[in-house]
Amino acid sequence: MEVMMAAGIGIMAAGAVYLVLRERSFSVVLGLSLLSTAANLFIFSMGRLRPGVSPIVPAGADGYADPLPQALVLTAIVIGFGMTGFIMALAVRLRHETGTDHIDGVEARPEGMPEHDS
Amino acid sequence: MTLLIIILLPFFAGAVGTLIAQRRGFSAAAWAAAAPVAVSLALLAGEMPEILTGEQIIVSRPWLPQLGLNLSFRLDGLTLLFGLLILGIGLLVILYARYYLSPEDRIGRLYALLMLFMTAMLGIVFSENALLLVMFWELTSLSSFLLIGFWTHSPLARQGARMAFAVTGGGGLALLGGLLLVGNIAGSFEFSDWFAAREAIRDHPHFNVALGLILLGAFTKSAQFPFHFWLPAAMAAPTPVSAYLHSATMVKAGVFLLARLYPLLGGNLVFEYVTTTVGLTTMVFGAYVAMFRHDLKGLLAYSTISHLGLIMFLLGLDTPMSSLAAVFHVGNHATFKASLFMAAGIIDHECGTRDMRRLGGLWRQMPQTAVLAIVAASAMAGVPLFNGFLSKEMFFAEALDLHGIPLLENIAPAAVTLGSMFSVAYSVRFIHDVFFDEPHELPHRPHKPPRYMKIPAEVLAVVCIAVGVLPGHTVAPLVDVAARAVVEDTLPFYRITLWHGFSLPLVMSVVALAGGSVIYWLLRNRYDVHLHVPVRYTGRLLFQHAYDGVIAAAGRLTNRLQNGSLQRYLAFAAAAFIGLGLWPFMQHGVHAGDRTPMPAAPFGFAVWGLAMLGALGAVWNHRDRIVAAILAGMTGLAASIAFAYFSAPDLSLTQLAIEVVTTLVLLMGLTLLPQSSRAESTSGGKARDAVIAIMVGAGVALLSWTVLSRSQETISWYFWENSVPGGGGHNVVNVLLVDFRGFDTFGEITVLGIAALCTWMLMEGLRGGRPSITPALSGNRLIFAAAARVLLAFALVVALHLFLRGHDLPGGGFVAGLIAALAIMMQYMGSGLRAMLARIRIDFWRWIGGGVLVAGLTGLASVLAGLPFLTSATRHPLVPLLGEVPLASAMAFDLGVFMAVLGTTLLTLTALGEARGKPTSAEEDGRWKS
């Protein structure tokens, strides 16, 4: 289960980074949103994976779930939403101001110029 | 306490008072500034009898004891001398500035800055703690910067201010480094501890580095060669500022520092050699250059540099009498130089120029000013009967008495005589060129200066003569205790007298006076000094070159790194993270821990597959944007299930609600953006990004796995044990949020509110006008609207239920706020924005503000009860019918969280939902469909 969780977080992070590196603002927003989910899962799993218990007093026979990472992640999830909303608005505004949704605010690069070099 | 009042009164009473009083005119502003200074001076004078008996007062209060920073102050002879100079000359400068400034100048600002400087300077001389001293030291640099640049419209003033700040501020950093080193060696930052441990400190291998840094700080502040160039540039300041900061007080801070640290540094060979050499060089160099300056203030600036060099030289020497001469000359120089600056300001004020090539023959128009200037210049030149003569004689005697410093002991007597000859020459030039040379055409006809403008200079001139004639009856006791504070009471028997027989120092004085007069005569009649053009290769130009070079290099570096491509920045950032993350892995390798892994459940595979399908699908389909958004949402849902499975019900609920609103945000935003992206990445670019992404992913996965395979050491037992007795709640996650880490949560809802307000502001000008729903869907909408209305009541009840039980069971303000927001959003989607707003009636930002306010007030309530911010209280009152009800003040805090989250969510969603984008010509949505 631990290997699955670790691999899952890694794959989500990789996908998120790839999306963040795209040219269009929407991909970046999507990537950041995915990245926060991955980060939240990562922090949460620092409390270790323990099915069948709970973070509520009194503890059961199997002990309790670590409440500290949960509390940290809970606010992080909500803040993540605030951030996604803000970046989405930024993307909309960028398009309105510059007429393009390219993240650099400039649409066309000269023909034949490699995408990733300046 | 008295010491603290003496230090703080000028700024806290003077600066505020003068800014208020300036509306009633210049005089009111001057009175408001002067009164607190006079009080401080009186308080200091009240301590004087005790200090003159050789006592010293040290008071200390902890401020940031972890850093070794204490509010420690010391009042001894040295502090007394400097304190009297700062406050006494400060009072005179306030009076002088009242008449110096023109009506269009903002006098309140000048006074307020002077008061700030005064407090900072007093702070330096009263500090007993090294870190405290550095704080005040930098504050003097800052106030000096603001005062030099007082006339902000003048480019010279701005340049001078920058230069002074760069040099003295940079020196301040060096000083901080040096003092930190000494503090680390000594284990304390109190000067008395340093002096007690002087042997250990001086034997430490780092001592010479610390000494070098401290000297760098002192030399830059006191304008020693080769850091002197900022001082002439600082003459762009109003003359009262030059008189006060840049001759009488601030530039003495470097000298003061070495005097204060003398018990630690004195007698050290490196200190002695460096300080005497630098001081002597500066003394001769400054005096030489001063002869060729045409600007009165320029002449005085170089003269100040020269005299500071003289004092530095004396302080470096390892004899008690040299320290006495040094502190004596500090006082003498402050009086005659301040009065000369004031005279220069009066001349400038009345004639419209300070250029000695244009001035001349002013003896007839302003005889009183001429007398003042002659008195002060005589003191500067070291003429008998004036105070400068006495300290200069002592200086000569010390220069003759150098033993054990190779080279210097042979050069010094000749060098000091030469420097003094130059000093006489520029003093004669100052008087002769201005008052006696043939008159020239002036910008405007000179008239008599205002009566009160001359008084400060007159007072100082009287002091020059009184000290010069009757040293034993005036300053001798003060100078004595000041010197004793420096050398720790090891002064031999001595007397400061005007006449002590024919001696070699007297011969040197006579030679200097005669030689200086001859030099001036030669300069005037043979060389024609008025035609002298200053050399171009100056420290100032070097500084300017270096400054421009640094700016240009920074610009080039910025242009290289910041080429405007966000992709490039993000790739750099990701690559940097890979590098930082790789390093420890390379060092230690990757090893599995000892924790027994859990077997994978079939259910787990299903959820994992869902998450991966979402994440990879979103990447694969990222150009088809709606599909990508929905696939990414799937990952969020899978995360919610994972939270539930791994015993985090609160997280699961929150993640579920957030996933819904996030998808809403993405879809709303998407209506204002192209629905798809065209294929534009080159395959090389894709490959590069894929490599970066896979490396980041692999790193994160490895890190997660190494942690997950190890057993845990956690501090959570504390929260677990104290949740019920301390926080009054059984749901530890909720108690953590609203109680243990309540301050954190308070900050977070504030940030959340700010983010939502920013989102809303970004949509400024794009609001309104968008049809809330496509007309073609209006049939479906009716059913949806009706269903939403029914659901609203249920959803709100669920939200209330989750909120109320949150302290003991999964739920709480965050989840409840999100669910209430979702219920309201359904009304929006069903009936449109206007119908929804009509029902809510309260603006969303009021919800946010109200929520933060409620949370904050809950925290403050405990402050009123004398407990720290956000201490929670629990009660279990008996309520009729309901029985015992658990009530915690954290509930009120959670209410604030609820309101803020509700407002934030709704404001973000409606901001994006309301916005309308206009189609632009640059791209058309359809064209990009691949």
Chai-1 contact restraints between the chains, C-beta under 6 A:
chainA,res_idxA,chainB,res_idxB,connection_type,confidence,min_distance_angstrom,max_distance_angstrom,comment,restraint_id
A,M1,B,M598,contact,1.0,0.0,6.0,A-B,restraint_1
A,M1,B,A600,contact,1.0,0.0,6.0,A-B,restraint_2
A,M1,B,G604,contact,1.0,0.0,6.0,A-B,restraint_3
A,E2,B,P597,contact,1.0,0.0,6.0,A-B,restraint_4
A,E2,B,L708,contact,1.0,0.0,6.0,A-B,restraint_5
A,E2,B,S709,contact,1.0,0.0,6.0,A-B,restraint_6
A,M4,B,A600,contact,1.0,0.0,6.0,A-B,restraint_7
A,M4,B,W608,contact,1.0,0.0,6.0,A-B,restraint_8
A,A6,B,A701,contact,1.0,0.0,6.0,A-B,restraint_9
A,A6,B,S704,contact,1.0,0.0,6.0,A-B,restraint_10
A,A6,B,W705,contact,1.0,0.0,6.0,A-B,restraint_11
A,A6,B,L708,contact,1.0,0.0,6.0,A-B,restraint_12
A,A7,B,A701,contact,1.0,0.0,6.0,A-B,restraint_13
A,G8,B,W608,contact,1.0,0.0,6.0,A-B,restraint_14
A,G8,B,A611,contact,1.0,0.0,6.0,A-B,restraint_15
A,I9,B,V700,contact,1.0,0.0,6.0,A-B,restraint_16
A,I9,B,S704,contact,1.0,0.0,6.0,A-B,restraint_17
A,G10,B,G697,contact,1.0,0.0,6.0,A-B,restraint_18
A,G10,B,V700,contact,1.0,0.0,6.0,A-B,restraint_19
A,G10,B,A701,contact,1.0,0.0,6.0,A-B,restraint_20
A,I11,B,M612,contact,1.0,0.0,6.0,A-B,restraint_21
A,I11,B,A615,contact,1.0,0.0,6.0,A-B,restraint_22
A,I11,B,G697,contact,1.0,0.0,6.0,A-B,restraint_23
A,M12,B,A615,contact,1.0,0.0,6.0,A-B,restraint_24
A,A13,B,V696,contact,1.0,0.0,6.0,A-B,restraint_25
A,A13,B,G697,contact,1.0,0.0,6.0,A-B,restraint_26
A,A13,B,V700,contact,1.0,0.0,6.0,A-B,restraint_27
A,A14,B,A693,contact,1.0,0.0,6.0,A-B,restraint_28
A,A14,B,I694,contact,1.0,0.0,6.0,A-B,restraint_29
A,A14,B,G697,contact,1.0,0.0,6.0,A-B,restraint_30
A,G15,B,A615,contact,1.0,0.0,6.0,A-B,restraint_31
A,G15,B,V619,contact,1.0,0.0,6.0,A-B,restraint_32
A,V17,B,A574,contact,1.0,0.0,6.0,A-B,restraint_33
A,V17,B,A693,contact,1.0,0.0,6.0,A-B,restraint_34
A,V17,B,V696,contact,1.0,0.0,6.0,A-B,restraint_35
A,Y18,B,V619,contact,1.0,0.0,6.0,A-B,restraint_36
A,Y18,B,D689,contact,1.0,0.0,6.0,A-B,restraint_37
A,Y18,B,A693,contact,1.0,0.0,6.0,A-B,restraint_38
A,L19,B,H622,contact,1.0,0.0,6.0,A-B,restraint_39
A,V20,B,L570,contact,1.0,0.0,6.0,A-B,restraint_40
A,L21,B,Q567,contact,1.0,0.0,6.0,A-B,restraint_41
A,L21,B,L570,contact,1.0,0.0,6.0,A-B,restraint_42
A,L21,B,D689,contact,1.0,0.0,6.0,A-B,restraint_43
A,E23,B,E680,contact,1.0,0.0,6.0,A-B,restraint_44
A,R24,B,S677,contact,1.0,0.0,6.0,A-B,restraint_45
A,F26,B,R625,contact,1.0,0.0,6.0,A-B,restraint_46
A,F26,B,L673,contact,1.0,0.0,6.0,A-B,restraint_47
A,S27,B,H622,contact,1.0,0.0,6.0,A-B,restraint_48
A,L30,B,A628,contact,1.0,0.0,6.0,A-B,restraint_49
A,L30,B,A632,contact,1.0,0.0,6.0,A-B,restraint_50
A,L34,B,A632,contact,1.0,0.0,6.0,A-B,restraint_51
A,T37,B,G636,contact,1.0,0.0,6.0,A-B,restraint_52
A,T37,B,A639,contact,1.0,0.0,6.0,A-B,restraint_53
A,L41,B,A639,contact,1.0,0.0,6.0,A-B,restraint_54
A,F42,B,S704,contact,1.0,0.0,6.0,A-B,restraint_55
A,S45,B,L708,contact,1.0,0.0,6.0,A-B,restraint_56
A,R48,B,Q712,contact,1.0,0.0,6.0,A-B,restraint_57
A,L49,B,F646,contact,1.0,0.0,6.0,A-B,restraint_58
A,R50,B,S647,contact,1.0,0.0,6.0,A-B,restraint_59
A,P51,B,Y645,contact,1.0,0.0,6.0,A-B,restraint_60
A,P51,B,F646,contact,1.0,0.0,6.0,A-B,restraint_61
A,V53,B,S647,contact,1.0,0.0,6.0,A-B,restraint_62
A,S54,B,S647,contact,1.0,0.0,6.0,A-B,restraint_63
A,P55,B,V732,contact,1.0,0.0,6.0,A-B,restraint_64
A,P55,B,V733,contact,1.0,0.0,6.0,A-B,restraint_65
A,I56,B,H730,contact,1.0,0.0,6.0,A-B,restraint_66
A,I56,B,N731,contact,1.0,0.0,6.0,A-B,restraint_67
A,V57,B,S723,contact,1.0,0.0,6.0,A-B,restraint_68
A,V57,B,V724,contact,1.0,0.0,6.0,A-B,restraint_69
A,V57,B,H730,contact,1.0,0.0,6.0,A-B,restraint_70
A,A65,B,S647,contact,1.0,0.0,6.0,A-B,restraint_71
A,D66,B,T714,contact,1.0,0.0,6.0,A-B,restraint_72
A,D66,B,S716,contact,1.0,0.0,6.0,A-B,restraint_73
A,P67,B,S716,contact,1.0,0.0,6.0,A-B,restraint_74
A,P67,B,F719,contact,1.0,0.0,6.0,A-B,restraint_75
A,P67,B,V732,contact,1.0,0.0,6.0,A-B,restraint_76
A,P67,B,V733,contact,1.0,0.0,6.0,A-B,restraint_77
A,P67,B,L736,contact,1.0,0.0,6.0,A-B,restraint_78
A,L68,B,S716,contact,1.0,0.0,6.0,A-B,restraint_79
A,Q70,B,A648,contact,1.0,0.0,6.0,A-B,restraint_80
A,Q70,B,L651,contact,1.0,0.0,6.0,A-B,restraint_81
A,Q70,B,V733,contact,1.0,0.0,6.0,A-B,restraint_82
A,A71,B,V733,contact,1.0,0.0,6.0,A-B,restraint_83
A,A71,B,L736,contact,1.0,0.0,6.0,A-B,restraint_84
A,A71,B,L737,contact,1.0,0.0,6.0,A-B,restraint_85
A,V73,B,L651,contact,1.0,0.0,6.0,A-B,restraint_86
A,L74,B,D650,contact,1.0,0.0,6.0,A-B,restraint_87
A,L74,B,L651,contact,1.0,0.0,6.0,A-B,restraint_88
A,L74,B,T654,contact,1.0,0.0,6.0,A-B,restraint_89
A,T75,B,E748,contact,1.0,0.0,6.0,A-B,restraint_90
A,I77,B,T654,contact,1.0,0.0,6.0,A-B,restraint_91
A,I77,B,Q655,contact,1.0,0.0,6.0,A-B,restraint_92
A,I77,B,I658,contact,1.0,0.0,6.0,A-B,restraint_93
A,V78,B,F814,contact,1.0,0.0,6.0,A-B,restraint_94
A,F81,B,I658,contact,1.0,0.0,6.0,A-B,restraint_95
A,F81,B,T662,contact,1.0,0.0,6.0,A-B,restraint_96
A,G82,B,L752,contact,1.0,0.0,6.0,A-B,restraint_97
A,G82,B,A755,contact,1.0,0.0,6.0,A-B,restraint_98
A,T84,B,T662,contact,1.0,0.0,6.0,A-B,restraint_99
A,T84,B,V665,contact,1.0,0.0,6.0,A-B,restraint_100
A,G85,B,V665,contact,1.0,0.0,6.0,A-B,restraint_101
A,G85,B,T759,contact,1.0,0.0,6.0,A-B,restraint_102
A,G85,B,T908,contact,1.0,0.0,6.0,A-B,restraint_103
A,F86,B,A755,contact,1.0,0.0,6.0,A-B,restraint_104
A,F86,B,C758,contact,1.0,0.0,6.0,A-B,restraint_105
A,F86,B,T759,contact,1.0,0.0,6.0,A-B,restraint_106
A,M88,B,V665,contact,1.0,0.0,6.0,A-B,restraint_107
A,M88,B,G669,contact,1.0,0.0,6.0,A-B,restraint_108
A,A89,B,T759,contact,1.0,0.0,6.0,A-B,restraint_109
A,A89,B,L762,contact,1.0,0.0,6.0,A-B,restraint_110
A,A89,B,M763,contact,1.0,0.0,6.0,A-B,restraint_111
A,V92,B,G669,contact,1.0,0.0,6.0,A-B,restraint_112
A,V92,B,L672,contact,1.0,0.0,6.0,A-B,restraint_113
A,R93,B,L762,contact,1.0,0.0,6.0,A-B,restraint_114
A,R95,B,L673,contact,1.0,0.0,6.0,A-B,restraint_115
A,H96,B,G917,contact,1.0,0.0,6.0,A-B,restraint_116
A,G99,B,T920,contact,1.0,0.0,6.0,A-B,restraint_117
A,G99,B,A922,contact,1.0,0.0,6.0,A-B,restraint_118
A,T100,B,A922,contact,1.0,0.0,6.0,A-B,restraint_119
A,D101,B,L673,contact,1.0,0.0,6.0,A-B,restraint_120
A,D101,B,P674,contact,1.0,0.0,6.0,A-B,restraint_121
A,I103,B,L566,contact,1.0,0.0,6.0,A-B,restraint_122
A,D104,B,G564,contact,1.0,0.0,6.0,A-B,restraint_123
A,D104,B,S565,contact,1.0,0.0,6.0,A-B,restraint_124
A,D104,B,L566,contact,1.0,0.0,6.0,A-B,restraint_125
A,E107,B,A922,contact,1.0,0.0,6.0,A-B,restraint_126
A,E115,B,S681,contact,1.0,0.0,6.0,A-B,restraint_127
A,E115,B,T682,contact,1.0,0.0,6.0,A-B,restraint_128
A,E115,B,G685,contact,1.0,0.0,6.0,A-B,restraint_129
A,H116,B,G685,contact,1.0,0.0,6.0,A-B,restraint_130
A,S118,B,N563,contact,1.0,0.0,6.0,A-B,restraint_131
A,S118,B,S565,contact,1.0,0.0,6.0,A-B,restraint_132
